[in-house]
C-alpha cells in the first residue's frame, strides 16, 4: 500500500509498504480522508510529544470504512464508515479509571506512537473507532477530531449567551471555536491576520481584527469597555487562544472582566515560557485553563458537523490525492491561498 512515512526529522517520504494484517480486538480501516494538523507539521520539524516513536506514518484526524475486523469485535462490522478517537489507552491506570483517558500512563496515538492515517489502510483497536451518523460524509467527518478539541475548549470556557468572547488565532481551530461560540450565543471577536482572516468574513461574527493594522487592544476597549473606579477597564468575558505564540495572551488577560476565563489550546513551537499579569489573575479571580484533545467529545462533534453548526465545507479548503501528499503538506505549512484544513484523499 501507499503510505507517507516520517523516517526522522524533516525526512518525509511517500513509499510502498505492506498492508497491515488483522489482529484480535482490532479493525482494519480503509482510509478515505486524512486531515493535516498543526501537530503533524511540528512532528516533521522535530517537535513532538514523549510518546512519539519514529519512523511512523503520521495522521490522527481521519475517516474511513471498516474493511476487516479481528476476533472479539462486536461494535463495528465491515462496511461501517468511521472516524478515529485518537487517544489509545490502557483502561487500567489512575487516569483511565477516572475517565481521563487522554492522560493515560500508557498513552499511545496513531500518527505518533503507531502508524496513522496518511496511508491507504490503518490498523486500530476497535474501541478507537466511532461510527459516522447517516447523512454526514466521510470528507466532512475527517475533521471530527479538531471539532471535538474545540468543543472541549468551549465547554471549559463555559460559554454563555450574550458574552463577549475573544478568539486568538485564525487557523482551523480558531474558526471552529468561533463557529461554536457563535452557535452558543456569544458575541465573537476574532484576532488574526493575512489571507486566513479573510476566510472568516461572511460568518457574521461580532468583529474581525487584523493584528497587523493598528492597536487591537484599543479597538476592543473603544467598543466594549466597561469602567469602574475600583476595577478599571474590563472588556471581554472569555478568551480562547489557538495560536502558537504567547504574545497575545498577556494583553487578553488584562482585558478580562472579573471572574473571566482564558482557555489555552495552542502549543508553542519551542515550549516557550508564558509570562502573565499575576496580580490581575489573583485579584480578579481569573482562571487560565489548558485544554487539549477531543477526549469525550467525538459524538457531540459528529453531531455538530452533521447539523452544520460547524461548517466543514468552509473549513476544508484544499484536497490532494495521496500521491501528492508532500505538496499538500507544503500548502498547509506555507498557508498558500490562505489554506485552512488541507485534506488528503485516498482513491
Secondary structure, DSSP 4 states (H G I P E B T S, - for coil): -EEEEEEETTEEEEEE-PPPPP-TTEEEEEEEEEE--HHHHHHHTT---TT--SSEE---EEEEEEEEE-TT--S--TT-EEEE---B--S-SHHHHTT-GGG-TT-B-BTTTB--SSBSEEEEEGGGEEEPPTT--HHHHTTHHHHHHHHHHHHHHT--TT-EEEEE--SHHHHHHHHHHHHTT-EEEEEE-HHHHHTTTTS--SEEEETTSS-HHHHHHHHH-EEETTTEEE-EEEEEE-SSSSTTHHHHHHHEEEEEEEEE----TT-------HHHHHHTT-EEEE--S-TT-HHHHHHHHHHTSS-HHHHEEEEEEGGGHHHHHHHHHHTGGG--EEEEE--
